[in-house]
Amino acid sequence: MVKPVKFAHVVYQTRRYAEMIAWYEHVFEATVVHQDPALAFLTYDDEHHRFAFANLDLMHPGGSGRDARGEIGVNHVAYTYASAGDLLDTYARLKAAGIKPYLPIHHGTTLSMYYRDPDGNRMELQVDCGSLEAAKAYMASPEFAANPVGVVYDPEALLARRLAGASEAELIAMPEGPPSPIPAAHGF
């Protein structure tokens, strides 16, 4: 059975955007990899980001308040697989059990599939798309600033390409397509 090789990151939804970023910078001695008015990504080690923050005041204005649980809190946790093949094998195994991702998206830094557990908690299963240095450089680029979410892809088509012999490099390549809006189903 294929298992994740590491815990990757956690994403928080907040109405205390600047305070949260400052707190995580101070407590974890983290550095900001990318920050814009809506999203921030921070790291403290050999991962391109360990924390991400979604600014609900911008992404969901007029919400129910700075302390409204259910809206504020953990958006998802992420687990990294060793290869796109392992991720796609896991996709096929879960699909056979009736468990399907609600959002397959290529972020540029990761090829990801988002799932919900029975309580609705969101999990990202992912594979890194290159080195740590390449991911950090991409997150600091104008291309990432223009599209920090990524591009939705078809996991069935990707699985078919794998089964037809596509290489790891071909499987993790960023697909062509318009930037994907963050779907409401993702919690933002």
Z-matrix of the N, CA and C atoms (Angstrom, degrees):
N
C 1 1.443
C 2 1.533 1 108.96
N 3 1.305 2 117.06 1 138.36
C 4 1.462 3 123.11 2 -179.82
C 5 1.533 4 108.75 3 -85.94
N 6 1.325 5 116.01 4 132.80
C 7 1.462 6 121.50 5 -179.26
C 8 1.524 7 109.36 6 -126.90
N 9 1.340 8 116.81 7 157.68
C 10 1.468 9 118.80 8 175.36
C 11 1.529 10 109.92 9 -61.92
N 12 1.317 11 115.91 10 153.32
C 13 1.458 12 120.35 11 178.41
C 14 1.524 13 112.47 12 -96.85
N 15 1.348 14 116.44 13 -17.15
C 16 1.465 15 118.64 14 177.71
C 17 1.520 16 110.84 15 -166.01
N 18 1.325 17 114.38 16 159.19
C 19 1.450 18 121.65 17 168.93
C 20 1.522 19 105.97 18 -78.01
N 21 1.332 20 118.04 19 136.19
C 22 1.463 21 120.29 20 -173.62
C 23 1.527 22 113.77 21 -103.48
N 24 1.344 23 117.87 22 -59.62
C 25 1.462 24 119.52 23 -175.91
C 26 1.517 25 111.54 24 -162.53
N 27 1.316 26 114.46 25 170.84
C 28 1.457 27 122.12 26 174.07
C 29 1.528 28 107.66 27 -130.35
N 30 1.333 29 116.32 28 141.68
C 31 1.462 30 122.35 29 179.22
C 32 1.525 31 108.54 30 -114.65
N 33 1.330 32 115.83 31 129.36
C 34 1.458 33 122.40 32 179.34
C 35 1.523 34 110.31 33 -109.98
N 36 1.320 35 116.06 34 139.49
C 37 1.465 36 122.92 35 169.94
C 38 1.522 37 106.18 36 -98.29
N 39 1.333 38 117.28 37 132.39
C 40 1.458 39 119.53 38 -173.42
C 41 1.526 40 112.54 39 -147.19
N 42 1.310 41 114.63 40 154.11
C 43 1.463 42 122.31 41 168.75
C 44 1.526 43 109.38 42 -109.54
N 45 1.308 44 116.73 43 10.04
C 46 1.468 45 123.87 44 174.86
C 47 1.539 46 108.05 45 -121.45
N 48 1.294 47 115.69 46 53.47
C 49 1.466 48 123.03 47 -171.12
C 50 1.533 49 112.19 48 -52.63
N 51 1.297 50 118.58 49 -59.52
C 52 1.471 51 121.77 50 -177.15
C 53 1.527 52 111.02 51 -63.85
N 54 1.321 53 117.57 52 -40.73
C 55 1.459 54 120.96 53 179.35
C 56 1.527 55 111.47 54 -62.86
N 57 1.320 56 116.66 55 -42.90
C 58 1.467 57 120.67 56 -179.32
C 59 1.530 58 110.61 57 -64.25
N 60 1.338 59 116.34 58 -45.35
C 61 1.461 60 119.83 59 179.48
C 62 1.520 61 109.98 60 -59.75
N 63 1.335 62 116.84 61 -48.11
C 64 1.467 63 121.35 62 -179.44
C 65 1.533 64 111.42 63 -61.04
N 66 1.332 65 117.36 64 -40.86
C 67 1.459 66 121.33 65 -178.99
C 68 1.521 67 110.35 66 -63.71
N 69 1.328 68 118.26 67 -47.03
C 70 1.460 69 121.74 68 -178.96
C 71 1.535 70 111.22 69 -69.19
N 72 1.325 71 117.50 70 -33.10
C 73 1.469 72 119.59 71 174.12
C 74 1.526 73 109.56 72 -62.34
N 75 1.323 74 116.27 73 -44.25
C 76 1.465 75 120.43 74 -176.53
C 77 1.533 76 111.67 75 -72.41
N 78 1.317 77 117.39 76 -52.25
C 79 1.460 78 121.30 77 -174.45
C 80 1.527 79 112.04 78 -65.29
N 81 1.319 80 117.99 79 -44.75
C 82 1.458 81 121.54 80 -176.44
C 83 1.523 82 113.37 81 -99.45
N 84 1.351 83 117.16 82 1.18
C 85 1.456 84 122.15 83 -174.20
C 86 1.525 85 109.55 84 52.46
N 87 1.316 86 114.38 85 41.61
C 88 1.463 87 122.34 86 -177.93
C 89 1.517 88 110.81 87 -82.74
N 90 1.315 89 115.50 88 157.29
C 91 1.459 90 121.43 89 175.21
C 92 1.522 91 109.21 90 -118.74
N 93 1.316 92 114.82 91 148.63
C 94 1.458 93 120.99 92 178.53
C 95 1.518 94 108.63 93 -78.87
N 96 1.328 95 116.64 94 126.70
C 97 1.460 96 122.42 95 177.14
C 98 1.525 97 109.55 96 -92.25
N 99 1.326 98 116.40 97 -38.87
C 100 1.466 99 123.03 98 176.29
C 101 1.520 100 107.52 99 -151.91
N 102 1.339 101 115.28 100 137.99
C 103 1.459 102 120.26 101 174.41
C 104 1.513 103 108.97 102 -146.56
N 105 1.322 104 115.26 103 132.08
C 106 1.453 105 122.14 104 170.24
C 107 1.528 106 105.95 105 -134.15
N 108 1.310 107 120.00 106 -177.74
C 109 1.464 108 118.66 107 -177.66
C 110 1.532 109 114.99 108 -62.70
N 111 1.325 110 118.66 109 -22.10
C 112 1.466 111 120.97 110 -175.80
C 113 1.527 112 113.77 111 -102.31
N 114 1.329 113 118.03 112 -35.26
C 115 1.461 114 121.87 113 -172.99
C 116 1.525 115 111.18 114 -135.16
N 117 1.333 116 115.32 115 144.80
C 118 1.464 117 121.02 116 173.96
C 119 1.519 118 108.48 117 -136.34
N 120 1.334 119 116.21 118 143.42
C 121 1.456 120 123.30 119 179.79
C 122 1.529 121 107.75 120 -127.37
N 123 1.334 122 117.49 121 127.97
C 124 1.457 123 123.14 122 -177.74
C 125 1.521 124 110.20 123 -127.72
N 126 1.341 125 115.45 124 152.64
C 127 1.461 126 120.49 125 174.96
C 128 1.515 127 109.52 126 -141.79
N 129 1.321 128 115.95 127 160.78
C 130 1.460 129 122.27 128 176.13
C 131 1.528 130 111.64 129 -134.10
N 132 1.342 131 117.06 130 2.42
C 133 1.462 132 119.36 131 -174.57
C 134 1.520 133 110.91 132 -150.86
N 135 1.321 134 117.27 133 -145.02
C 136 1.457 135 122.21 134 -174.85
C 137 1.528 136 114.03 135 -87.36
N 138 1.322 137 118.01 136 18.17
C 139 1.467 138 122.36 137 175.66
C 140 1.527 139 107.85 138 -106.44
N 141 1.334 140 117.68 139 143.86
C 142 1.470 141 119.11 140 -178.71
C 143 1.518 142 112.08 141 -64.50
N 144 1.338 143 118.38 142 -30.02
C 145 1.468 144 121.27 143 166.88
C 146 1.516 145 109.62 144 -155.62
N 147 1.330 146 115.77 145 135.31
C 148 1.466 147 122.30 146 176.44
C 149 1.521 148 110.32 147 -101.62
N 150 1.330 149 116.38 148 -27.37
C 151 1.456 150 122.03 149 179.94
C 152 1.524 151 108.68 150 -131.17
N 153 1.319 152 115.20 151 145.63
C 154 1.456 153 120.62 152 169.09
C 155 1.523 154 106.70 153 -135.41
N 156 1.328 155 115.25 154 149.53
C 157 1.461 156 121.67 155 -179.28
C 158 1.519 157 109.01 156 -128.46
N 159 1.326 158 115.18 157 131.22
C 160 1.460 159 122.07 158 176.05
C 161 1.520 160 107.77 159 -107.55
N 162 1.318 161 116.44 160 123.24
C 163 1.461 162 122.93 161 -177.92
C 164 1.534 163 109.70 162 -81.43
N 165 1.320 164 116.12 163 98.67
C 166 1.465 165 120.50 164 -177.67
C 167 1.526 166 113.10 165 -65.51
N 168 1.340 167 117.20 166 -26.86
C 169 1.470 168 118.62 167 177.97
C 170 1.523 169 110.83 168 -62.19
N 171 1.326 170 116.59 169 -29.05
C 172 1.455 171 121.39 170 178.11
C 173 1.532 172 111.87 171 -93.81
N 174 1.322 173 116.63 172 -40.57
C 175 1.460 174 121.01 173 -174.76
C 176 1.530 175 113.33 174 -82.88
N 177 1.309 176 116.19 175 -26.27
C 178 1.469 177 121.35 176 -179.69
C 179 1.524 178 108.41 177 -144.91
N 180 1.350 179 116.82 178 67.13
C 181 1.465 180 119.59 179 -176.75
C 182 1.528 181 111.11 180 -64.58
N 183 1.310 182 114.49 181 153.94
C 184 1.465 183 119.74 182 177.17
C 185 1.500 184 113.06 183 75.07
N 186 1.323 185 117.20 184 21.01
C 187 1.458 186 120.54 185 179.28
C 188 1.512 187 111.52 186 -67.53
N 189 1.297 188 115.30 187 -170.09
C 190 1.453 189 120.50 188 -171.40
C 191 1.521 190 114.93 189 -87.04
N 192 1.311 191 119.33 190 10.37
C 193 1.457 192 120.34 191 173.54
C 194 1.518 193 113.74 192 125.18
N 195 1.338 194 114.73 193 165.47
C 196 1.458 195 121.81 194 -175.03
C 197 1.526 196 113.21 195 -67.50
N 198 1.316 197 117.99 196 -19.18
C 199 1.456 198 120.95 197 -177.58
C 200 1.524 199 113.38 198 -118.45
N 201 1.317 200 118.34 199 14.88
C 202 1.464 201 121.88 200 -176.49
C 203 1.524 202 110.67 201 -72.82
N 204 1.330 203 116.83 202 100.87
C 205 1.460 204 120.82 203 178.29
C 206 1.528 205 109.05 204 -64.31
N 207 1.287 206 117.40 205 153.64
C 208 1.454 207 122.43 206 -175.76
C 209 1.517 208 110.58 207 95.80
N 210 1.287 209 116.16 208 -31.87
C 211 1.458 210 122.29 209 175.91
C 212 1.527 211 108.22 210 -103.46
N 213 1.314 212 115.57 211 -42.41
C 214 1.457 213 122.70 212 179.53
C 215 1.530 214 108.20 213 -96.38
N 216 1.300 215 116.51 214 139.55
C 217 1.462 216 120.33 215 177.12
C 218 1.512 217 111.47 216 134.62
N 219 1.314 218 115.17 217 -158.21
C 220 1.462 219 120.93 218 -176.84
C 221 1.527 220 109.49 219 -68.81
N 222 1.323 221 115.98 220 126.74
C 223 1.460 222 121.13 221 173.81
C 224 1.519 223 109.35 222 -84.89
N 225 1.339 224 117.44 223 -51.07
C 226 1.457 225 121.10 224 177.12
C 227 1.514 226 110.59 225 -161.57
N 228 1.328 227 115.12 226 162.61
C 229 1.458 228 122.03 227 170.97
C 230 1.521 229 107.21 228 -117.34
N 231 1.328 230 116.27 229 152.33
C 232 1.463 231 120.32 230 -173.23
C 233 1.519 232 111.19 231 -125.30
N 234 1.338 233 114.40 232 144.02
C 235 1.455 234 123.13 233 178.63
C 236 1.521 235 108.80 234 -128.21
N 237 1.333 236 115.82 235 133.41
C 238 1.461 237 122.52 236 -175.94
C 239 1.525 238 111.08 237 -98.85
N 240 1.334 239 115.28 238 136.36
C 241 1.458 240 123.11 239 173.88
C 242 1.519 241 108.86 240 -100.60
N 243 1.309 242 116.86 241 161.23
C 244 1.459 243 122.23 242 -175.20
C 245 1.521 244 112.98 243 -71.72
N 246 1.348 245 117.35 244 -28.19
C 247 1.461 246 119.72 245 -176.13
C 248 1.523 247 110.23 246 -153.84
N 249 1.316 248 115.50 247 164.06
C 250 1.466 249 120.53 248 174.67
C 251 1.523 250 109.57 249 -62.96
N 252 1.336 251 117.21 250 -35.17
C 253 1.459 252 120.81 251 176.93
C 254 1.527 253 111.31 252 -59.85
N 255 1.341 254 116.37 253 -44.26
C 256 1.468 255 119.91 254 178.26
C 257 1.529 256 110.98 255 -64.04
N 258 1.314 257 116.43 256 -41.51
C 259 1.464 258 120.26 257 178.38
C 260 1.526 259 110.49 258 -62.48
N 261 1.323 260 116.82 259 -44.05
C 262 1.463 261 120.45 260 -179.32
C 263 1.535 262 111.77 261 -70.93
N 264 1.328 263 118.37 262 -34.09
C 265 1.465 264 120.61 263 173.42
C 266 1.532 265 109.95 264 -62.09
N 267 1.320 266 116.60 265 -41.46
C 268 1.465 267 121.20 266 178.01
C 269 1.523 268 110.11 267 -65.03
N 270 1.323 269 116.86 268 -42.86
C 271 1.469 270 120.68 269 175.79
C 272 1.531 271 110.56 270 -55.41
N 273 1.329 272 116.96 271 -48.26
C 274 1.467 273 121.03 272 -178.25
C 275 1.535 274 110.79 273 -63.84
N 276 1.330 275 116.94 274 -41.90
C 277 1.468 276 120.65 275 179.31
C 278 1.523 277 111.03 276 -63.80
N 279 1.324 278 116.66 277 -45.09
C 280 1.466 279 120.02 278 -179.54
C 281 1.522 280 111.34 279 -67.87
N 282 1.321 281 116.40 280 -40.47
C 283 1.473 282 120.01 281 178.35
C 284 1.526 283 110.59 282 -59.84
N 285 1.325 284 117.17 283 -40.56
C 286 1.475 285 121.21 284 178.73
C 287 1.531 286 111.20 285 -62.46
N 288 1.326 287 116.63 286 -25.94
C 289 1.467 288 121.69 287 178.10
C 290 1.526 289 111.76 288 -92.36
N 291 1.338 290 117.17 289 5.56
C 292 1.463 291 121.01 290 179.21
C 293 1.510 292 114.44 291 84.27
N 294 1.320 293 117.24 292 14.06
C 295 1.468 294 121.86 293 -179.77
C 296 1.521 295 108.08 294 -106.33
N 297 1.321 296 115.63 295 114.41
C 298 1.468 297 120.19 296 -176.29
C 299 1.527 298 110.33 297 -120.74
N 300 1.336 299 116.45 298 147.97
C 301 1.465 300 118.67 299 176.96
C 302 1.523 301 110.61 300 -69.92
N 303 1.322 302 115.99 301 144.92
C 304 1.462 303 119.11 302 174.47
C 305 1.515 304 111.04 303 -89.42
N 306 1.332 305 117.75 304 -15.45
C 307 1.461 306 120.97 305 -179.75
C 308 1.523 307 110.57 306 -151.58
N 309 1.343 308 118.81 307 104.62
C 310 1.460 309 121.32 308 170.74
C 311 1.538 310 107.30 309 -95.00
N 312 1.321 311 116.13 310 120.07
C 313 1.469 312 118.57 311 -175.75
C 314 1.525 313 109.95 312 -141.66
N 315 1.324 314 114.70 313 140.76
C 316 1.467 315 121.41 314 175.03
C 317 1.524 316 105.70 315 -99.49
N 318 1.344 317 115.63 316 113.80
C 319 1.464 318 120.50 317 -177.35
C 320 1.528 319 112.99 318 -86.21
N 321 1.297 320 118.20 319 -4.75
C 322 1.466 321 120.92 320 -173.73
C 323 1.521 322 110.04 321 93.44
N 324 1.315 323 116.69 322 -46.01
C 325 1.465 324 121.76 323 176.16
C 326 1.522 325 111.28 324 -88.53
N 327 1.334 326 116.23 325 -29.51
C 328 1.462 327 121.67 326 -179.32
C 329 1.522 328 110.50 327 -140.02
N 330 1.318 329 115.15 328 151.41
C 331 1.453 330 123.62 329 168.13
C 332 1.524 331 103.68 330 -99.52
N 333 1.329 332 117.50 331 118.26
C 334 1.459 333 120.94 332 -166.95
C 335 1.522 334 112.92 333 -130.29
N 336 1.326 335 114.00 334 152.34
C 337 1.461 336 122.30 335 171.23
C 338 1.524 337 106.99 336 -133.81
N 339 1.331 338 115.82 337 128.31
C 340 1.457 339 121.66 338 -179.33
C 341 1.522 340 109.94 339 -102.73
N 342 1.340 341 114.87 340 132.25
C 343 1.459 342 123.25 341 -179.72
C 344 1.528 343 109.10 342 -124.63
N 345 1.342 344 115.48 343 160.47
C 346 1.466 345 121.40 344 171.75
C 347 1.524 346 109.08 345 -116.59
N 348 1.340 347 115.79 346 136.33
C 349 1.459 348 118.89 347 173.60
C 350 1.532 349 109.03 348 -80.31
N 351 1.336 350 118.98 349 176.91
C 352 1.463 351 120.12 350 -176.83
C 353 1.536 352 114.48 351 -58.45
N 354 1.338 353 118.12 352 -26.27
C 355 1.465 354 120.71 353 176.69
C 356 1.523 355 112.76 354 -86.56
N 357 1.330 356 117.56 355 -2.65
C 358 1.457 357 121.04 356 -179.16
C 359 1.516 358 114.18 357 92.25
N 360 1.341 359 118.41 358 2.63
C 361 1.463 360 120.51 359 175.86
C 362 1.521 361 109.13 360 -66.26
N 363 1.314 362 115.60 361 136.91
C 364 1.457 363 120.87 362 -175.45
C 365 1.529 364 110.87 363 -94.97
N 366 1.333 365 115.31 364 133.39
C 367 1.463 366 123.64 365 178.98
C 368 1.519 367 108.62 366 -124.05
N 369 1.316 368 116.05 367 135.08
C 370 1.459 369 121.57 368 173.77
C 371 1.520 370 108.16 369 -105.32
N 372 1.326 371 116.37 370 122.88
C 373 1.451 372 122.28 371 171.59
C 374 1.518 373 105.45 372 -104.07
N 375 1.327 374 117.39 373 128.33
C 376 1.467 375 120.26 374 -169.49
C 377 1.509 376 111.61 375 -145.08
N 378 1.329 377 113.79 376 167.04
C 379 1.449 378 122.25 377 169.07
C 380 1.528 379 106.19 378 -134.59
N 381 1.326 380 116.21 379 139.01
C 382 1.459 381 120.40 380 177.94
C 383 1.522 382 110.31 381 -69.72
N 384 1.324 383 115.77 382 145.45
C 385 1.474 384 121.95 383 -178.58
C 386 1.523 385 110.04 384 -110.23
N 387 1.293 386 116.29 385 61.31
C 388 1.458 387 120.13 386 179.09
C 389 1.511 388 111.11 387 124.03
N 390 1.309 389 114.81 388 -171.04
C 391 1.462 390 121.44 389 -175.88
C 392 1.518 391 111.98 390 -77.64
N 393 1.317 392 115.15 391 165.08
C 394 1.461 393 121.51 392 174.94
C 395 1.525 394 110.00 393 -59.25
N 396 1.311 395 117.36 394 -43.49
C 397 1.463 396 121.23 395 -179.07
C 398 1.525 397 110.60 396 -62.42
N 399 1.326 398 117.16 397 -42.87
C 400 1.468 399 120.82 398 179.00
C 401 1.524 400 111.01 399 -65.12
N 402 1.332 401 117.19 400 -39.28
C 403 1.468 402 120.60 401 179.53
C 404 1.526 403 110.70 402 -65.38
N 405 1.322 404 117.09 403 -45.16
C 406 1.471 405 120.01 404 179.41
C 407 1.531 406 110.71 405 -64.56
N 408 1.315 407 117.14 406 -40.03
C 409 1.465 408 120.29 407 178.00
C 410 1.526 409 110.57 408 -63.70
N 411 1.334 410 116.74 409 -43.20
C 412 1.465 411 120.42 410 178.29
C 413 1.524 412 110.87 411 -62.45
N 414 1.347 413 116.92 412 -41.82
C 415 1.465 414 119.91 413 -179.11
C 416 1.528 415 112.20 414 -67.79
N 417 1.318 416 117.55 415 -19.67
C 418 1.464 417 121.82 416 177.28
C 419 1.532 418 111.99 417 -94.16
N 420 1.334 419 117.65 418 1.37
C 421 1.464 420 121.81 419 -173.37
C 422 1.526 421 112.72 420 -89.94
N 423 1.332 422 116.25 421 159.56
C 424 1.470 423 120.00 422 174.01
C 425 1.531 424 112.59 423 -62.61
N 426 1.342 425 117.13 424 -30.47
C 427 1.467 426 120.67 425 178.77
C 428 1.528 427 110.86 426 -62.90
N 429 1.328 428 116.58 427 -43.37
C 430 1.464 429 120.33 428 178.22
C 431 1.526 430 109.99 429 -68.35
N 432 1.330 431 116.94 430 -42.13
C 433 1.467 432 120.09 431 178.97
C 434 1.525 433 110.97 432 -58.97
N 435 1.334 434 116.77 433 -35.38
C 436 1.466 435 120.89 434 179.79
C 437 1.523 436 112.12 435 -75.30
N 438 1.333 437 117.36 436 -23.56
C 439 1.472 438 121.10 437 -177.94
C 440 1.525 439 109.79 438 -150.87
N 441 1.353 440 118.17 439 74.95
C 442 1.463 441 119.75 440 -178.86
C 443 1.527 442 113.46 441 -75.30
N 444 1.309 443 118.58 442 -5.83
C 445 1.468 444 121.54 443 -179.13
C 446 1.521 445 110.95 444 -90.62
N 447 1.323 446 118.46 445 -50.93
C 448 1.450 447 121.56 446 179.83
C 449 1.509 448 112.89 447 118.07
N 450 1.337 449 115.52 448 -157.87
C 451 1.456 450 122.86 449 -174.57
C 452 1.534 451 108.68 450 -128.32
N 453 1.325 452 116.99 451 129.54
C 454 1.462 453 121.65 452 175.63
C 455 1.526 454 108.73 453 -69.33
N 456 1.322 455 116.82 454 141.31
C 457 1.462 456 121.14 455 178.30
C 458 1.527 457 109.39 456 -131.24
N 459 1.325 458 115.66 457 168.74
C 460 1.459 459 122.75 458 179.60
C 461 1.530 460 108.74 459 -98.44
N 462 1.348 461 118.57 460 109.38
C 463 1.461 462 119.30 461 -177.90
C 464 1.524 463 113.19 462 -64.87
N 465 1.327 464 117.75 463 -29.13
C 466 1.471 465 120.25 464 177.38
C 467 1.525 466 110.41 465 -64.93
N 468 1.329 467 116.22 466 -43.54
C 469 1.465 468 120.12 467 178.76
C 470 1.528 469 110.29 468 -64.99
N 471 1.320 470 117.26 469 -39.10
C 472 1.461 471 120.45 470 179.08
C 473 1.530 472 110.64 471 -67.30
N 474 1.329 473 117.27 472 -41.51
C 475 1.454 474 120.88 473 176.69
C 476 1.531 475 110.38 474 -61.52
N 477 1.317 476 117.55 475 -42.24
C 478 1.469 477 121.18 476 178.10
C 479 1.528 478 110.43 477 -61.59
N 480 1.318 479 117.55 478 -40.29
C 481 1.468 480 120.69 479 177.62
C 482 1.524 481 110.63 480 -63.32
N 483 1.341 482 116.39 481 -40.71
C 484 1.471 483 120.05 482 177.92
C 485 1.522 484 110.43 483 -62.01
N 486 1.327 485 116.01 484 -47.62
C 487 1.460 486 120.53 485 -178.80
C 488 1.531 487 111.76 486 -64.25
N 489 1.340 488 116.69 487 -24.66
C 490 1.467 489 121.68 488 177.74
C 491 1.532 490 111.87 489 -85.18
N 492 1.337 491 117.27 490 -0.35
C 493 1.457 492 120.32 491 174.90
C 494 1.515 493 116.96 492 102.99
N 495 1.332 494 118.07 493 13.74
C 496 1.469 495 119.75 494 178.41
C 497 1.526 496 109.97 495 -60.52
N 498 1.312 497 115.56 496 144.35
C 499 1.466 498 121.24 497 179.59
C 500 1.526 499 110.24 498 -76.89
N 501 1.320 500 115.52 499 165.71
C 502 1.470 501 121.23 500 175.81
C 503 1.525 502 109.88 501 -56.95
N 504 1.321 503 117.83 502 -44.82
C 505 1.467 504 121.57 503 179.70
C 506 1.530 505 111.22 504 -59.92
N 507 1.320 506 116.66 505 -40.32
C 508 1.470 507 119.96 506 178.89
C 509 1.529 508 110.97 507 -68.03
N 510 1.324 509 117.54 508 -36.58
C 511 1.460 510 121.03 509 -178.16
C 512 1.522 511 112.72 510 -70.92
N 513 1.335 512 117.08 511 -34.50
C 514 1.467 513 119.02 512 -177.37
C 515 1.530 514 113.13 513 -93.29
N 516 1.319 515 118.51 514 -0.46
C 517 1.469 516 121.41 515 179.47
C 518 1.533 517 109.57 516 -64.49
N 519 1.320 518 115.70 517 139.06
C 520 1.473 519 121.50 518 179.17
C 521 1.527 520 108.91 519 -63.67
N 522 1.342 521 117.15 520 124.65
C 523 1.465 522 118.94 521 179.18
C 524 1.525 523 111.10 522 -73.40
N 525 1.306 524 115.44 523 156.76
C 526 1.457 525 120.71 524 173.72
C 527 1.521 526 107.83 525 -74.70
N 528 1.286 527 115.83 526 148.60
C 529 1.460 528 118.74 527 177.09
C 530 1.507 529 111.07 528 153.55
N 531 1.317 530 115.26 529 164.52
C 532 1.465 531 119.13 530 -179.93
C 533 1.522 532 110.38 531 -72.77
N 534 1.331 533 116.96 532 156.62
C 535 1.463 534 119.48 533 174.50
C 536 1.526 535 109.98 534 -56.36
N 537 1.313 536 115.25 535 143.16
C 538 1.456 537 120.28 536 -179.87
C 539 1.515 538 109.96 537 -93.16
N 540 1.315 539 117.67 538 129.70
C 541 1.462 540 118.44 539 171.71
C 542 1.523 541 108.66 540 -69.50
N 543 1.298 542 116.51 541 153.78
C 544 1.458 543 119.77 542 176.27
C 545 1.515 544 107.06 543 -74.27
N 546 1.321 545 118.00 544 117.49
C 547 1.459 546 119.11 545 -177.89
C 548 1.525 547 111.66 546 -70.57
N 549 1.326 548 116.70 547 146.12
C 550 1.462 549 121.39 548 178.25
C 551 1.519 550 110.71 549 -56.41
N 552 1.324 551 117.19 550 -32.04
C 553 1.456 552 121.87 551 -179.77
C 554 1.523 553 112.03 552 -63.06
N 555 1.341 554 116.99 553 -17.05
C 556 1.459 555 120.78 554 -179.93
C 557 1.521 556 111.79 555 -84.52
N 558 1.312 557 117.40 556 -6.45
C 559 1.452 558 119.92 557 173.20
C 560 1.506 559 115.98 558 102.59
N 561 1.297 560 119.77 559 -12.87
C 562 1.466 561 120.43 560 -179.82
C 563 1.515 562 109.52 561 -85.52
